[in-house]
Amino acid sequence: MRVDIVTIFPEFFSVLDLSLLGKARQSGLIEVTAHDLRDATHDRHRTVDDTPYGGGAGMVMKPEPWGEAIDGIVGDGASDALLVVPSPAGEPFTQQIARELAAEQHLVFACGRYEGIDQRVVDHYATRMRVRLISLGDYVLNGGEVAVMAMIEAAGRLVPGVVGNPESLVEESHEDGLLEYPSYTKPASWRGLDVPPVLLSGNHGAIAAWRHEQQIERTRRVRPELLGE
Ligand SMILES: Nc1cc(-c2ccc3ccn(Cc4ccc(CN5CCCC5)cc4)c3c2)n[nH]1
């Protein structure tokens, strides 16, 4: 999988070299490149923003640098890459979308700042490639970088070979539409709190049943809407 990120804070993504994805990058499974949007400007101040037409607070990101930066990545015709634009107005990011992103060969992330990116950038690239506006959640961040980091981590860990034990990807929250069951490890008793006895029973059928019951109970308590309730 090839991942390109366009941002005015490319150094923000150097942390990816350290984390889980660092191994994936070294092994060539995931190739991540962060591009500085200002490299696609040509004025002395490397300007990427301007005042909004129609008035309003803040600044909007100019379309020209984005056009030059994204064309520099996908060329100037149609592209099979998927352009992902984090936005408060996007579709909510979910594990299902993480799975869809993980199946892509080439992801291009456009990290906006200020009050967002001129709408014509999305409108233009929608004529040449698939474009998805994705929201990390119902709150406003200062830009797209944190959202892109989360999406890269959530999708990257689903790329075959990135996570050592693929088993661990199956039994996690949201994989089966339910929240995860509680986990325990040694010691069997800690500060007067004991591990549920079923987990020490060695009865794998009973353990699986107990875990599923815990998932249902927790989901009903914390996220009833996931049960359609
Ligand atoms: N899930 C999630 C994603 C984001 C996100 C993603 C990209 C950008 C780029 C800039 N911003 C800051 C920002 C500030 C104010 C407004 C609201 N203004 C009202 C009128 C015009 C716009 C929008 C956006 C982002 C925020 N936030 N939350």
The ligand as a Tripos MOL2 file, in Angstrom:
@<TRIPOS>MOLECULE
LIG
   28    32     1     0     0
SMALL
NO_CHARGES

@<TRIPOS>ATOM
      1 N1        -13.7050   15.0890   12.5820 N.pl3     1 LIG1
      2 C1        -13.0790   16.2900   12.3500 C.ar      1 LIG1
      3 C2        -12.3120   16.6560   11.2270 C.ar      1 LIG1
      4 C3        -11.9050   17.9500   11.4660 C.ar      1 LIG1
      5 C4        -11.1330   18.8170   10.5680 C.ar      1 LIG1
      6 C5        -10.5660   18.3050    9.3930 C.ar      1 LIG1
      7 C6         -9.9060   19.1410    8.5280 C.ar      1 LIG1
      8 C7         -9.8060   20.5080    8.8280 C.ar      1 LIG1
      9 C8         -9.2580   21.6030    8.1400 C.ar      1 LIG1
     10 C9         -9.4660   22.7180    8.9340 C.ar      1 LIG1
     11 N2        -10.1230   22.3390   10.0630 N.ar      1 LIG1
     12 C10       -10.5010   23.2530   11.1320 C.3       1 LIG1
     13 C11       -11.8790   23.7980   10.9620 C.ar      1 LIG1
     14 C12       -12.2510   24.8910   11.7030 C.ar      1 LIG1
     15 C13       -13.5510   25.4090   11.5820 C.ar      1 LIG1
     16 C14       -14.4570   24.8160   10.7240 C.ar      1 LIG1
     17 C15       -15.8650   25.3560   10.6110 C.3       1 LIG1
     18 N3        -15.8900   26.5310    9.7240 N.3       1 LIG1
     19 C16       -17.2600   27.0530    9.6520 C.3       1 LIG1
     20 C17       -17.3840   27.7480    8.2930 C.3       1 LIG1
     21 C18       -16.2330   27.2060    7.4620 C.3       1 LIG1
     22 C19       -15.5030   26.2270    8.3250 C.3       1 LIG1
     23 C20       -14.0880   23.7180    9.9770 C.ar      1 LIG1
     24 C21       -12.7710   23.2000   10.0950 C.ar      1 LIG1
     25 C22       -10.3520   20.9990   10.0240 C.ar      1 LIG1
     26 C23       -11.0060   20.1680   10.8900 C.ar      1 LIG1
     27 N4        -12.3890   18.3500   12.6430 N.ar      1 LIG1
     28 N5        -13.1010   17.3210   13.1730 N.ar      1 LIG1
@<TRIPOS>BOND
     1     1     2 1
     2     2     3 ar
     3     2    28 ar
     4     3     4 ar
     5     4     5 1
     6     4    27 ar
     7     5     6 ar
     8     5    26 ar
     9     6     7 ar
    10     7     8 ar
    11     8     9 ar
    12     8    25 ar
    13     9    10 ar
    14    10    11 ar
    15    11    12 1
    16    11    25 ar
    17    12    13 1
    18    13    14 ar
    19    13    24 ar
    20    14    15 ar
    21    15    16 ar
    22    16    17 1
    23    16    23 ar
    24    17    18 1
    25    18    19 1
    26    18    22 1
    27    19    20 1
    28    20    21 1
    29    21    22 1
    30    23    24 ar
    31    25    26 ar
    32    27    28 ar
@<TRIPOS>SUBSTRUCTURE
     1 LIG1         1 GROUP 0 **** ****
